[in-house]
Amino acid sequence: MRTDSNTAAAVLIMMLLLPLAGCLFSREIAHTRRDIEGAYPDLRLKRQIVLNFGPVSLATIRWLADLLPEDEADMAAVYLSDISRVKIGLFRSENPLALDGFDVDHIGFDDDWETAVKVRDDESRVWVLYRDGEDTVRDLYVVVLDEEDLAIARVRGNLNRLLAHIMEDHIDLTRLVGDGT
C-alpha cells in the first residue's frame, strides 16, 4: 500500500506544481493562431488551453516520473531528458470552418523551418515542420486544423536521440533488418 500512497502523493505534488512551473501563454502559438484566423476572416478560434513547459517545469515532471514505480513512468523520464521545451495550444472554432480552399501555405513560418509533412484532405490540414542544428533535429512544430479544432505543438530538444529512445523501446528492429540469415 505504500506504493499507492507514494503514487498519490506524487500526482498531488505534480498537480500543485505544474501550474506554477509552466507558463500559460506562448507568443509563437498565438502568432500561428492569428495567421490561421487571418487566412479566414470569419473564423473565430476560442482558446481552450495554452501551456509552455520550459526546463524547470520539465525537470519537475521528470523528477516526479522517476518517483513513480510504473515502467511507463521510467520511459517518460528518459524521453523527457531529451526535451528542453514544450508548447501546446488547443483552440475550438466558434463557427465550423469549411476547409475548401484553405491552402496549407497560408501559415507563415520563418525561413529556417523545413517542411517534413503537409497533409490536405477533406477533413483536416496538417503541417509538420522541423529545424535542425548541430547534426540533430532540435525543433518540431505540428499544426492540425479541422472544421472544429486547432491544435498546435512545438517540441524543442535533441529529437534525434528522443526518436532513438522511442524506437529502442517500441520497435523490434530485427523485423526491420531481418534475422541475419
N, CA and C atoms as a LAMMPS dump frame, in Angstrom:
ITEM: TIMESTEP
0
ITEM: NUMBER OF ATOMS
543
ITEM: BOX BOUNDS ff ff ff
-5.0000000000000000e+02 5.0000000000000000e+02
-5.0000000000000000e+02 5.0000000000000000e+02
-5.0000000000000000e+02 5.0000000000000000e+02
ITEM: ATOMS id mol type element x y z
1 1 1 N 0.798 -1.19 0
2 1 2 C 0 0 0
3 1 3 C 0.843 1.258 0
4 2 1 N 2.086 1.16 0.432
5 2 2 C 2.964 2.336 0.458
6 2 3 C 3.177 2.872 -0.955
7 3 1 N 3.26 1.984 -1.95
8 3 2 C 3.442 2.411 -3.336
9 3 3 C 2.262 3.248 -3.796
10 4 1 N 1.031 2.839 -3.428
11 4 2 C -0.151 3.611 -3.807
12 4 3 C -0.127 4.999 -3.186
13 5 1 N 0.293 5.111 -1.924
14 5 2 C 0.327 6.425 -1.288
15 5 3 C 1.438 7.279 -1.888
16 6 1 N 2.573 6.661 -2.274
17 6 2 C 3.643 7.415 -2.94
18 6 3 C 3.173 7.931 -4.299
19 7 1 N 2.457 7.082 -5.03
20 7 2 C 1.931 7.487 -6.325
21 7 3 C 0.932 8.622 -6.168
22 8 1 N 0.047 8.496 -5.219
23 8 2 C -0.953 9.545 -4.982
24 8 3 C -0.281 10.85 -4.571
25 9 1 N 0.734 10.759 -3.726
26 9 2 C 1.449 11.963 -3.292
27 9 3 C 2.169 12.614 -4.467
28 10 1 N 2.787 11.812 -5.313
29 10 2 C 3.499 12.359 -6.473
30 10 3 C 2.531 13.045 -7.437
31 11 1 N 1.373 12.427 -7.657
32 11 2 C 0.377 13.029 -8.545
33 11 3 C -0.136 14.332 -7.949
34 12 1 N -0.373 14.352 -6.648
35 12 2 C -0.845 15.568 -5.987
36 12 3 C 0.196 16.684 -6.088
37 13 1 N 1.451 16.363 -5.844
38 13 2 C 2.523 17.358 -5.959
39 13 3 C 2.594 17.884 -7.383
40 14 1 N 2.496 16.972 -8.368
41 14 2 C 2.549 17.396 -9.765
42 14 3 C 1.392 18.333 -10.09
43 15 1 N 0.207 18.023 -9.61
44 15 2 C -0.949 18.873 -9.88
45 15 3 C -0.775 20.255 -9.255
46 16 1 N -0.126 20.323 -8.113
47 16 2 C 0.088 21.606 -7.464
48 16 3 C 1.216 22.405 -8.094
49 17 1 N 2.272 21.723 -8.538
50 17 2 C 3.451 22.414 -9.06
51 17 3 C 3.362 22.793 -10.527
52 18 1 N 2.687 21.999 -11.318
53 18 2 C 2.679 22.266 -12.753
54 18 3 C 2.141 23.638 -13.123
55 19 1 N 1.034 24.085 -12.546
56 19 2 C 0.589 25.432 -12.915
57 19 3 C 1.599 26.508 -12.515
58 20 1 N 2.348 26.265 -11.46
59 20 2 C 3.333 27.248 -11.029
60 20 3 C 4.602 27.187 -11.862
61 21 1 N 4.944 26.007 -12.353
62 21 2 C 6.201 25.838 -13.074
63 21 3 C 6.077 26.152 -14.553
64 22 1 N 4.894 26.068 -15.123
65 22 2 C 4.711 26.32 -16.548
66 22 3 C 4.098 27.679 -16.784
67 23 1 N 4.104 28.082 -17.999
68 23 2 C 3.533 29.36 -18.386
69 23 3 C 2.262 29.087 -19.177
70 24 1 N 1.302 29.964 -19.057
71 24 2 C 0.016 29.757 -19.71
72 24 3 C -0.123 30.594 -20.975
73 25 1 N 0.984 30.968 -21.581
74 25 2 C 0.962 31.764 -22.801
75 25 3 C 2.188 31.43 -23.645
76 26 1 N 2.028 31.509 -24.941
77 26 2 C 3.138 31.365 -25.873
78 26 3 C 2.909 32.317 -27.031
79 27 1 N 3.841 33.241 -27.234
80 27 2 C 3.745 34.176 -28.347
81 27 3 C 3.714 33.446 -29.684
82 28 1 N 4.522 32.417 -29.775
83 28 2 C 4.616 31.638 -31.008
84 28 3 C 3.287 30.944 -31.342
85 29 1 N 2.673 30.343 -30.348
86 29 2 C 1.375 29.682 -30.547
87 29 3 C 0.331 30.731 -30.937
88 30 1 N 0.347 31.882 -30.257
89 30 2 C -0.601 32.958 -30.563
90 30 3 C -0.392 33.479 -31.991
91 31 1 N 0.857 33.577 -32.431
92 31 2 C 1.153 34.045 -33.791
93 31 3 C 0.587 33.077 -34.834
94 32 1 N 0.764 31.795 -34.618
95 32 2 C 0.233 30.791 -35.547
96 32 3 C -1.291 30.854 -35.582
97 33 1 N -1.895 31.003 -34.42
98 33 2 C -3.357 31.134 -34.364
99 33 3 C -3.813 32.355 -35.156
100 34 1 N -3.133 33.486 -34.982
101 34 2 C -3.502 34.703 -35.723
102 34 3 C -3.321 34.524 -37.225
103 35 1 N -2.259 33.815 -37.639
104 35 2 C -2.057 33.549 -39.067
105 35 3 C -3.231 32.769 -39.649
106 36 1 N -3.698 31.775 -38.927
107 36 2 C -4.809 30.957 -39.41
108 36 3 C -6.102 31.77 -39.416
109 37 1 N -6.347 32.534 -38.357
110 37 2 C -7.544 33.378 -38.336
111 37 3 C -7.474 34.445 -39.426
112 38 1 N -6.271 34.94 -39.726
113 38 2 C -6.111 35.941 -40.779
114 38 3 C -6.422 35.401 -42.156
115 39 1 N -6.197 34.114 -42.36
116 39 2 C -6.496 33.489 -43.649
117 39 3 C -8.003 33.378 -43.857
118 40 1 N -8.759 33.338 -42.776
119 40 2 C -10.217 33.243 -42.825
120 40 3 C -10.818 34.266 -41.867
121 41 1 N -11.17 35.439 -42.365
122 41 2 C -11.697 36.498 -41.502
123 41 3 C -12.938 36.102 -40.699
124 42 1 N -13.738 35.16 -41.205
125 42 2 C -14.939 34.731 -40.471
126 42 3 C -14.626 33.729 -39.365
127 43 1 N -13.431 33.191 -39.35
128 43 2 C -13.054 32.187 -38.363
129 43 3 C -12.762 32.844 -37.017
130 44 1 N -13.362 32.318 -35.958
131 44 2 C -13.107 32.778 -34.6
132 44 3 C -12.707 31.563 -33.773
133 45 1 N -11.457 31.548 -33.33
134 45 2 C -10.953 30.438 -32.532
135 45 3 C -10.961 30.825 -31.054
136 46 1 N -11.592 29.999 -30.257
137 46 2 C -11.657 30.224 -28.814
138 46 3 C -10.586 29.373 -28.136
139 47 1 N -9.788 30.013 -27.327
140 47 2 C -8.696 29.332 -26.627
141 47 3 C -9.255 28.337 -25.617
142 48 1 N -8.791 27.091 -25.722
143 48 2 C -9.125 26.071 -24.746
144 48 3 C -8.023 26.003 -23.685
145 49 1 N -6.781 25.867 -24.167
146 49 2 C -5.64 25.843 -23.246
147 49 3 C -4.366 26.124 -24.029
148 50 1 N -3.461 26.835 -23.413
149 50 2 C -2.117 27.048 -23.937
150 50 3 C -1.157 26.82 -22.78
151 51 1 N -0.199 25.949 -22.986
152 51 2 C 0.808 25.653 -21.97
153 51 3 C 2.194 25.77 -22.578
154 52 1 N 3.127 26.234 -21.785
155 52 2 C 4.511 26.408 -22.218
156 52 3 C 5.392 25.847 -21.114
157 53 1 N 5.906 24.646 -21.32
158 53 2 C 6.752 23.992 -20.326
159 53 3 C 8.208 24.194 -20.697
160 54 1 N 8.954 24.83 -19.809
161 54 2 C 10.37 25.06 -20.03
162 54 3 C 11.216 24.093 -19.231
163 55 1 N 12.507 24.366 -19.134
164 55 2 C 13.42 23.452 -18.451
165 55 3 C 13.046 23.162 -16.997
166 56 1 N 12.575 24.164 -16.25
167 56 2 C 12.245 23.951 -14.835
168 56 3 C 11.027 23.049 -14.696
169 57 1 N 9.969 23.337 -15.439
170 57 2 C 8.77 22.509 -15.319
171 57 3 C 9.015 21.1 -15.857
172 58 1 N 9.796 20.975 -16.932
173 58 2 C 10.102 19.635 -17.453
174 58 3 C 10.982 18.852 -16.476
175 59 1 N 11.905 19.521 -15.813
176 59 2 C 12.724 18.848 -14.792
177 59 3 C 11.846 18.369 -13.641
178 60 1 N 10.855 19.166 -13.268
179 60 2 C 9.922 18.766 -12.212
180 60 3 C 9.127 17.533 -12.639
181 61 1 N 8.662 17.533 -13.865
182 61 2 C 7.907 16.385 -14.372
183 61 3 C 8.796 15.143 -14.423
184 62 1 N 10.05 15.304 -14.891
185 62 2 C 10.989 14.161 -14.921
186 62 3 C 11.206 13.614 -13.52
187 63 1 N 11.393 14.514 -12.566
188 63 2 C 11.626 14.105 -11.179
189 63 3 C 10.424 13.326 -10.652
190 64 1 N 9.229 13.826 -10.919
191 64 2 C 8.023 13.131 -10.474
192 64 3 C 7.876 11.778 -11.172
193 65 1 N 8.21 11.723 -12.436
194 65 2 C 8.128 10.448 -13.162
195 65 3 C 9.101 9.436 -12.572
196 66 1 N 10.272 9.899 -12.131
197 66 2 C 11.248 8.999 -11.507
198 66 3 C 10.728 8.425 -10.189
199 67 1 N 9.829 9.136 -9.516
200 67 2 C 9.283 8.663 -8.246
201 67 3 C 8.261 7.55 -8.419
202 68 1 N 7.628 7.511 -9.58
203 68 2 C 6.565 6.547 -9.8
204 68 3 C 7.132 5.169 -10.117
205 69 1 N 6.495 4.121 -9.634
206 69 2 C 7.032 2.77 -9.814
207 69 3 C 6.758 2.145 -11.188
208 70 1 N 5.879 2.702 -11.962
209 70 2 C 5.484 2.093 -13.229
210 70 3 C 6.592 2.202 -14.277
211 71 1 N 6.696 1.176 -15.136
212 71 2 C 7.689 1.186 -16.211
213 71 3 C 7.464 2.346 -17.173
214 72 1 N 6.197 2.674 -17.432
215 72 2 C 5.9 3.767 -18.346
216 72 3 C 6.422 5.092 -17.81
217 73 1 N 6.388 5.263 -16.491
218 73 2 C 6.916 6.485 -15.889
219 73 3 C 8.431 6.55 -16.077
220 74 1 N 9.112 5.416 -15.959
221 74 2 C 10.557 5.385 -16.205
222 74 3 C 10.861 5.77 -17.645
223 75 1 N 10.073 5.228 -18.588
224 75 2 C 10.245 5.574 -20.001
225 75 3 C 10.012 7.064 -20.227
226 76 1 N 8.971 7.591 -19.609
227 76 2 C 8.662 9.017 -19.77
228 76 3 C 9.818 9.871 -19.265
229 77 1 N 10.417 9.498 -18.154
230 77 2 C 11.551 10.256 -17.617
231 77 3 C 12.716 10.253 -18.598
232 78 1 N 12.984 9.116 -19.221
233 78 2 C 14.056 9.023 -20.211
234 78 3 C 13.729 9.896 -21.424
235 79 1 N 12.505 9.801 -21.904
236 79 2 C 12.106 10.603 -23.068
237 79 3 C 12.201 12.095 -22.763
238 80 1 N 11.747 12.483 -21.592
239 80 2 C 11.763 13.897 -21.219
240 80 3 C 13.178 14.445 -21.053
241 81 1 N 14.138 13.578 -20.816
242 81 2 C 15.524 14.056 -20.665
243 81 3 C 16.058 14.63 -21.974
244 82 1 N 15.45 14.277 -23.094
245 82 2 C 15.879 14.79 -24.396
246 82 3 C 15.075 16.013 -24.842
247 83 1 N 14.12 16.441 -24.029
248 83 2 C 13.263 17.569 -24.392
249 83 3 C 13.579 18.747 -23.478
250 84 1 N 13.74 19.932 -24.087
251 84 2 C 14.03 21.122 -23.287
252 84 3 C 12.865 22.107 -23.217
253 85 1 N 11.902 22.017 -24.121
254 85 2 C 10.738 22.913 -24.089
255 85 3 C 9.586 22.28 -24.851
256 86 1 N 8.389 22.462 -24.319
257 86 2 C 7.167 22.002 -24.975
258 86 3 C 6.142 23.131 -24.889
259 87 1 N 5.565 23.475 -26.031
260 87 2 C 4.49 24.457 -26.093
261 87 3 C 3.298 23.784 -26.749
262 88 1 N 2.131 23.969 -26.137
263 88 2 C 0.923 23.33 -26.645
264 88 3 C -0.213 24.357 -26.646
265 89 1 N -0.97 24.385 -27.722
266 89 2 C -2.147 25.241 -27.78
267 89 3 C -3.31 24.488 -28.387
268 90 1 N -4.458 24.543 -27.729
269 90 2 C -5.676 23.912 -28.233
270 90 3 C -6.757 24.98 -28.316
271 91 1 N -7.407 25.055 -29.481
272 91 2 C -8.417 26.064 -29.733
273 91 3 C -9.637 25.405 -30.357
274 92 1 N -10.812 25.961 -30.088
275 92 2 C -12.058 25.466 -30.639
276 92 3 C -12.654 26.566 -31.505
277 93 1 N -13.145 26.188 -32.67
278 93 2 C -13.771 27.139 -33.569
279 93 3 C -15.174 27.462 -33.062
280 94 1 N -15.478 28.754 -32.977
281 94 2 C -16.812 29.161 -32.554
282 94 3 C -17.83 28.969 -33.675
283 95 1 N -17.345 28.878 -34.894
284 95 2 C -18.198 28.606 -36.047
285 95 3 C -17.477 27.575 -36.913
286 96 1 N -18.168 26.526 -37.343
287 96 2 C -17.499 25.473 -38.122
288 96 3 C -16.788 26.054 -39.342
289 97 1 N -15.602 25.559 -39.585
290 97 2 C -14.765 26.032 -40.681
291 97 3 C -14.902 25.111 -41.879
292 98 1 N -15.22 25.682 -43.02
293 98 2 C -15.213 24.921 -44.268
294 98 3 C -13.782 24.97 -44.791
295 99 1 N -13.138 23.835 -44.877
296 99 2 C -11.736 23.787 -45.268
297 99 3 C -11.516 23.898 -46.77
298 100 1 N -12.584 23.932 -47.551
299 100 2 C -12.442 24.092 -49.002
300 100 3 C -11.697 25.388 -49.285
301 101 1 N -10.66 25.293 -50.072
302 101 2 C -9.906 26.48 -50.461
303 101 3 C -8.843 26.894 -49.474
304 102 1 N -8.827 26.29 -48.288
305 102 2 C -7.788 26.634 -47.319
306 102 3 C -6.521 25.895 -47.703
307 103 1 N -5.528 26.63 -48.145
308 103 2 C -4.297 26.032 -48.635
309 103 3 C -3.282 25.926 -47.507
310 104 1 N -2.478 24.874 -47.536
311 104 2 C -1.507 24.643 -46.476
312 104 3 C -0.4 25.688 -46.441
313 105 1 N -0.268 26.502 -47.472
314 105 2 C 0.791 27.507 -47.477
315 105 3 C 0.374 28.821 -46.833
316 106 1 N -0.838 28.928 -46.308
317 106 2 C -1.285 30.179 -45.703
318 106 3 C -0.593 30.504 -44.39
319 107 1 N 0.006 29.539 -43.716
320 107 2 C 0.665 29.809 -42.447
321 107 3 C 2.1 30.205 -42.726
322 108 1 N 2.502 31.345 -42.202
323 108 2 C 3.863 31.834 -42.441
324 108 3 C 4.818 31.395 -41.346
325 109 1 N 5.829 30.627 -41.715
326 109 2 C 6.878 30.228 -40.79
327 109 3 C 8.177 30.868 -41.241
328 110 1 N 9.077 31.056 -40.308
329 110 2 C 10.392 31.588 -40.648
330 110 3 C 11.076 30.683 -41.658
331 111 1 N 12.046 31.254 -42.369
332 111 2 C 12.75 30.506 -43.408
333 111 3 C 13.576 29.34 -42.864
334 112 1 N 13.92 29.365 -41.583
335 112 2 C 14.755 28.281 -41.063
336 112 3 C 13.966 27.024 -40.697
337 113 1 N 12.657 27.041 -40.865
338 113 2 C 11.85 25.845 -40.662
339 113 3 C 11.763 25.078 -41.979
340 114 1 N 11.946 23.783 -41.912
341 114 2 C 11.804 22.897 -43.07
342 114 3 C 10.491 22.13 -42.936
343 115 1 N 9.822 21.934 -44.037
344 115 2 C 8.571 21.181 -44.016
345 115 3 C 8.873 19.694 -44.121
346 116 1 N 8.381 18.938 -43.163
347 116 2 C 8.526 17.482 -43.205
348 116 3 C 7.289 16.862 -43.844
349 117 1 N 6.113 17.355 -43.459
350 117 2 C 4.858 16.787 -43.946
351 117 3 C 3.827 17.898 -44.062
352 118 1 N 3.074 17.878 -45.161
353 118 2 C 1.877 18.698 -45.326
354 118 3 C 0.771 17.752 -45.751
355 119 1 N -0.352 17.835 -45.079
356 119 2 C -1.489 16.997 -45.428
357 119 3 C -2.682 17.906 -45.662
358 120 1 N -3.331 17.664 -46.771
359 120 2 C -4.549 18.398 -47.088
360 120 3 C -5.569 17.382 -47.562
361 121 1 N -6.582 17.142 -46.722
362 121 2 C -7.669 16.269 -47.15
363 121 3 C -8.992 16.98 -46.877
364 122 1 N -10.089 16.299 -47.094
365 122 2 C -11.403 16.927 -46.945
366 122 3 C -11.7 17.345 -45.505
367 123 1 N -11.112 16.665 -44.548
368 123 2 C -11.47 16.878 -43.15
369 123 3 C -10.46 17.666 -42.339
370 124 1 N -9.204 17.786 -42.797
371 124 2 C -8.201 18.447 -41.961
372 124 3 C -7.021 18.947 -42.781
373 125 1 N -6.241 19.773 -42.124
374 125 2 C -4.966 20.248 -42.646
375 125 3 C -3.928 19.969 -41.564
376 126 1 N -2.772 19.475 -41.986
377 126 2 C -1.71 19.155 -41.038
378 126 3 C -0.401 19.684 -41.596
379 127 1 N 0.358 20.332 -40.737
380 127 2 C 1.712 20.77 -41.064
381 127 3 C 2.647 20.175 -40.019
382 128 1 N 3.742 19.578 -40.451
383 128 2 C 4.793 19.135 -39.547
384 128 3 C 6.072 19.771 -40.074
385 129 1 N 6.653 20.628 -39.266
386 129 2 C 7.874 21.334 -39.652
387 129 3 C 8.964 21.017 -38.64
388 130 1 N 10.21 21.191 -39.06
389 130 2 C 11.321 20.943 -38.149
390 130 3 C 12.445 21.928 -38.428
391 131 1 N 13.304 22.097 -37.434
392 131 2 C 14.54 22.869 -37.568
393 131 3 C 15.667 21.998 -37.065
394 132 1 N 16.753 22.032 -37.802
395 132 2 C 17.89 21.237 -37.349
396 132 3 C 19.027 22.164 -36.935
397 133 1 N 19.952 21.561 -36.223
398 133 2 C 21.132 22.274 -35.773
399 133 3 C 22.085 21.303 -35.122
400 134 1 N 23.364 21.495 -35.376
401 134 2 C 24.399 20.649 -34.776
402 134 3 C 24.108 19.163 -34.994
403 135 1 N 23.805 18.786 -36.225
404 135 2 C 23.589 17.392 -36.624
405 135 3 C 22.432 16.698 -35.909
406 136 1 N 21.431 17.456 -35.499
407 136 2 C 20.25 16.848 -34.898
408 136 3 C 19.029 17.717 -35.191
409 137 1 N 17.879 17.098 -35.211
410 137 2 C 16.639 17.859 -35.279
411 137 3 C 16.427 18.435 -33.883
412 138 1 N 16.344 19.765 -33.794
413 138 2 C 16.238 20.403 -32.486
414 138 3 C 14.851 20.948 -32.188
415 139 1 N 14.025 21.144 -33.227
416 139 2 C 12.675 21.669 -33.042
417 139 3 C 11.706 20.94 -33.948
418 140 1 N 10.525 20.677 -33.426
419 140 2 C 9.448 20.093 -34.195
420 140 3 C 8.203 20.942 -33.93
421 141 1 N 7.508 21.32 -34.998
422 141 2 C 6.32 22.169 -34.895
423 141 3 C 5.2 21.478 -35.653
424 142 1 N 4.109 21.202 -34.97
425 142 2 C 2.987 20.477 -35.568
426 142 3 C 1.727 21.321 -35.424
427 143 1 N 1.017 21.492 -36.529
428 143 2 C -0.248 22.225 -36.539
429 143 3 C -1.29 21.316 -37.185
430 144 1 N -2.407 21.116 -36.492
431 144 2 C -3.502 20.302 -37.01
432 144 3 C -4.774 21.14 -36.923
433 145 1 N -5.419 21.309 -38.066
434 145 2 C -6.633 22.104 -38.157
435 145 3 C -7.722 21.257 -38.79
436 146 1 N -8.877 21.202 -38.14
437 146 2 C -10.037 20.583 -38.769
438 146 3 C -11.204 21.557 -38.674
439 147 1 N -12.395 21.109 -38.981
440 147 2 C -13.543 22.005 -39.035
441 147 3 C -13.903 22.609 -37.689
442 148 1 N -13.49 21.97 -36.593
443 148 2 C -13.879 22.434 -35.265
444 148 3 C -12.718 22.827 -34.37
445 149 1 N -11.532 22.283 -34.609
446 149 2 C -10.434 22.465 -33.665
447 149 3 C -9.126 22.83 -34.359
448 150 1 N -8.294 23.505 -33.594
449 150 2 C -6.913 23.781 -33.983
450 150 3 C -6.03 23.307 -32.847
451 151 1 N -5.04 22.482 -33.171
452 151 2 C -4.058 22.025 -32.188
453 151 3 C -2.676 22.411 -32.704
454 152 1 N -1.88 23.003 -31.816
455 152 2 C -0.528 23.44 -32.162
456 152 3 C 0.408 22.9 -31.096
457 153 1 N 1.52 22.326 -31.521
458 153 2 C 2.516 21.832 -30.564
459 153 3 C 3.907 22.121 -31.098
460 154 1 N 4.778 22.553 -30.206
461 154 2 C 6.188 22.717 -30.54
462 154 3 C 7.003 22.007 -29.474
463 155 1 N 7.942 21.203 -29.924
464 155 2 C 8.831 20.472 -29.027
465 155 3 C 10.253 20.839 -29.403
466 156 1 N 11.055 21.18 -28.394
467 156 2 C 12.461 21.526 -28.619
468 156 3 C 13.327 20.591 -27.786
469 157 1 N 14.445 20.174 -28.365
470 157 2 C 15.376 19.311 -27.648
471 157 3 C 16.216 18.532 -28.634
472 158 1 N 16.81 17.456 -28.152
473 158 2 C 17.581 16.567 -29.017
474 158 3 C 16.613 15.502 -29.525
475 159 1 N 15.933 15.835 -30.603
476 159 2 C 14.845 14.977 -31.063
477 159 3 C 15.348 13.728 -31.775
478 160 1 N 16.552 13.757 -32.316
479 160 2 C 17.127 12.525 -32.88
480 160 3 C 17.31 11.485 -31.779
481 161 1 N 17.859 11.921 -30.658
482 161 2 C 18.088 10.993 -29.54
483 161 3 C 16.753 10.522 -28.969
484 162 1 N 15.767 11.414 -28.897
485 162 2 C 14.438 11.032 -28.43
486 162 3 C 13.848 9.953 -29.324
487 163 1 N 13.934 10.14 -30.628
488 163 2 C 13.425 9.147 -31.56
489 163 3 C 14.163 7.814 -31.405
490 164 1 N 15.474 7.866 -31.19
491 164 2 C 16.242 6.632 -30.979
492 164 3 C 15.755 5.897 -29.729
493 165 1 N 15.487 6.636 -28.641
494 165 2 C 14.952 6.011 -27.423
495 165 3 C 13.592 5.375 -27.68
496 166 1 N 12.736 6.079 -28.392
497 166 2 C 11.398 5.553 -28.678
498 166 3 C 11.49 4.295 -29.528
499 167 1 N 12.339 4.327 -30.552
500 167 2 C 12.493 3.152 -31.408
501 167 3 C 13.065 1.983 -30.62
502 168 1 N 14.013 2.253 -29.763
503 168 2 C 14.615 1.2 -28.948
504 168 3 C 13.572 0.53 -28.06
505 169 1 N 12.656 1.324 -27.522
506 169 2 C 11.653 0.795 -26.603
507 169 3 C 10.46 0.147 -27.289
508 170 1 N 10.149 0.586 -28.51
509 170 2 C 8.872 0.18 -29.092
510 170 3 C 8.947 -0.519 -30.443
511 171 1 N 10.089 -0.558 -31.051
512 171 2 C 10.172 -1.165 -32.377
513 171 3 C 11.125 -2.346 -32.332
514 172 1 N 10.661 -3.461 -32.826
515 172 2 C 11.5 -4.65 -32.939
516 172 3 C 12.375 -4.483 -34.183
517 173 1 N 13.614 -4.043 -33.973
518 173 2 C 14.494 -3.747 -35.092
519 173 3 C 14.859 -4.987 -35.89
520 174 1 N 14.773 -6.165 -35.299
521 174 2 C 15.082 -7.377 -36.06
522 174 3 C 14.063 -7.592 -37.171
523 175 1 N 12.833 -7.127 -36.97
524 175 2 C 11.829 -7.225 -38.041
525 175 3 C 12.179 -6.328 -39.19
526 176 1 N 12.824 -5.189 -38.903
527 176 2 C 13.161 -4.243 -39.97
528 176 3 C 14.36 -4.69 -40.786
529 177 1 N 15.347 -5.31 -40.144
530 177 2 C 16.571 -5.685 -40.847
531 177 3 C 16.669 -7.181 -41.121
532 178 1 N 15.723 -7.94 -40.665
533 178 2 C 15.759 -9.387 -40.869
534 178 3 C 16.467 -10.067 -39.716
535 179 1 N 16.451 -11.354 -39.721
536 179 2 C 17.061 -12.109 -38.629
537 179 3 C 18.524 -12.439 -38.866
538 180 1 N 19.104 -11.938 -39.948
539 180 2 C 20.531 -12.155 -40.206
540 180 3 C 20.833 -13.433 -40.942
541 181 1 N 19.838 -14.201 -41.325
542 181 2 C 20.094 -15.452 -42.045
543 181 3 C 19.86 -15.286 -43.523
